[in-house]
Amino acid sequence: MAIDVHRSPSRRGAFALAVDAACALLAATHRGAAWLIDRGARAASRGLAWLPWSARIGLACVAGAVLCDLMRTHGAEWLLTATEVNPVQRKILERDGWSGALDGFAALLLALELVLAVASLAAFARRRWALAVARAALLALGVVLLASAWPLFGVPGHLHAADPKHFDKAIRNELWLEGGWLWAIAVMLAAGAVVAVYRRACLAFYRREEVADEQPGDRVLRELRTGGREPVFRTSMYWAVGVHVVVLFVFPIVMKGCVGAQAAYGLPEGSGTPVLETIAVKKKKPKKTKSFVFNMNSAIIYARPDIDDMKVAENLDEETANTYEASHAASPSGLGAGGTGKGGWPNGMADSRIRFIRLQYDGRAWDEGMGHGSDYNMLIKFKELTGFKIADDTEAKPVLALKKFPPGKAPPFVYMTGEGGISMGSDELRALKWYLTEEAGMIFADNAGGDFAGSLRALMGRVLPDVDWVEIANDDPIFLEPYAFPNGAPKLWAHSGRRALGLKVNGRWAVFFHQGELKDAWKDGHSGVNPGEAKQAYKLGVNVMYYAFTHYSAAHASK
């Protein structure tokens, strides 16, 4: 039995109609784009028609000189600043000859800048030699701009090849994108200026006579307008170039700014002095020690008592340590409700819910095991301990989304975890620096193992290069309010150390780094730690969140 695999006439007709409609739409789009380009070119030509050729060429040379000056004075430093190279990477560039090459390129730009300045003045002489000088200067500008692709794309590529761990391909690609489209625009403008000085009208102006022969610039314009001998091929080429430009340059730039607006993070509205426990600090008085007096002239022999050095050291630690005691227990009606009737912060939002936001980045295990059964357990415990309403789920936000929150309503903290390999582009680094410094936000970092500690240090070295990591003291407010931690943060697994570390900006902790994986203690079953340790892990989470809320609120109340 034969099976007809062909479409029925009605289906084939519908398919053909769909194809015809798609082709008609593409053709209409092409005609519309061509019309806009042609009308734009004609409008620009009419707009410049009132300027004599000497003024046009003089302005083009001045623009080229300014461009060379900017590239010479800011180009290399912009490149090194944009790449945010550290001292080690700068030494790599010096070792491999890139620093000397950039200095040589700057000298070349200075020479070209002087030539273009001379050409801009010579353009008004209206002599054949003046046109020759302008042509040579603008051609040199085009060649130098093409050559500038070598350091622009070569430096990021070399740094990635030499130090892929701290200068990964995401940073390299970001720099290629940012510099590439600026470079392409400059090259196209220089090409337009070169075409202009090789037109018949320009030559006639400087010769002071009519020129019958078609010049190279006129041929280029005619080819662009008519499509040359093979207009179909030329049209296809235009489309191919246009699509590549859109995909490689325009689309990524547009997408970078298309992270949608974020819903405001509202703190609960209240009295402004949220406190669960009032912490009193007491010092134990040292015990009196016994004295032994030896009389050397006495006939009685006194036996020297045995002294256990280790026991003495333990007693010394015990006697000199601070003891923290809570003067009253947590109010059952919520954080800050004791004596005020309502907990919260003065510039909060009515009916708001506490949200737990993870920071999303390109790296290992940034989201592993999170959500319900882990950080949402922390939110549930926060509600249990404070009485505040919480969100229905935890969230993950990319770094660039931090700038999309309403002013003063960004997350007071974002949680960050992983196992190393943190990769962020220059825009993300700038957004993170803005969040930590200007927006008064805080990163609550939690080490999940691997090389997370080293990657976090490298990241923060680029975001906050002038701020040093310090151990957070046991009597720091973050360990006292609202719950007391006499010995600092609970150690738990201590992947990279036994002490909590931090970075302080404007007198507050901008980064709190726990090195013992709190999130595993928050999980269902607590990953093997005993209930007491899990409870301490939850309470420390409350302390960090409370600290972030309070300092964020205070920072924006003063604005």
Secondary structure, 3 states (H helix, E strand, C coil): CCCCCCCCHHHHHHHHHHHHHHHHHHHHHHHHHHHHHHHHHHHHHHHHCCCCHHHHHHHHHHHHHHHHHHHHHHHHHHHHHHHCCCHHHHHHHHHCCHHHHHHHHHHHHHHHHHHHHHHHHHHHHCCHHHHHHHHHHHHHHHHHHHHCHHHHHHHHHHHHHHCCCCCCHHHHHHHHHHHHHHHHHHHHHHHHHHHHHCCHHHHHHHHCCCCCCCCHHHHHHHHHHHCCCCHHHHHHHHHHHHHHHHHHHHHHHHHHCCCCCCCCCCCEECCCCCCCCCEEEEECCCCCCCCCCCCCCCCCCCCCCCCCHHHHHHHHHHHHCEEEEECCCCCCCCCCCCCCCCCCECCCECCCCECCEEEECECCCCCCCCCCCCHHHHHHHHHHHHCCCECCCCEEEEHHHHHHCCCCCCCCEEEEEECCCCECCHHHHHHHHHHHHCCCCEEEEEECCCCHHHHHHHHHHHHCCCCCCEECCCCCHHHCCCCCCCCCCCCCCCCCCCCCEEEEECCEEEEEEECCCHHHHHCHHHHHCCHHHHHHHHHHHHHHHHHHHHHHHHHHHCC
